[in-house]
C-alpha cells in the first residue's frame, strides 16, 4: 500500500467500482496479450483505476441481487473475491501509472487448487 506525503499509510482505504472489460478491448488498449485463463481486465479510461501500491488488492463482486431475489431479500449482502490487482498500465517510457487505461487482475479461480494445496501443506 502506498504511503502519503508524510510516509504514513492512509487512514481511509479507497474503493472504485470498475467494470470488467472484454479481453480484445483490453489487449488493444494495453497493446499486449492478456492470458484469458489466468487474467482479466477491469476499469475505465477516465482516470479511475489502479496504480502504485494497489497490487494485491481485491476485485470483488457483490451478490446482492441474488440475495434479494431469494427469501424476500432477507439474506445479507455478500461479496466474493474474483481477482487480485496484478499490474497497472504504465505511461510509455516512464514508471508512472497510466490511469487512462485498464488494469489487469489475476483470476482467483485459476489458482484455487494451488491455494488449497498451500493451505494444507502449511496447515493454515
Beta strands, then each sheet from edge to edge (+ up, - down):
strand 1: 20-21
strand 2: 39-42
strand 3: 58-62
strand 4: 79-88
strand 5: 103-107
sheet 1: 1+ 2- 5+ 4- 3+
end
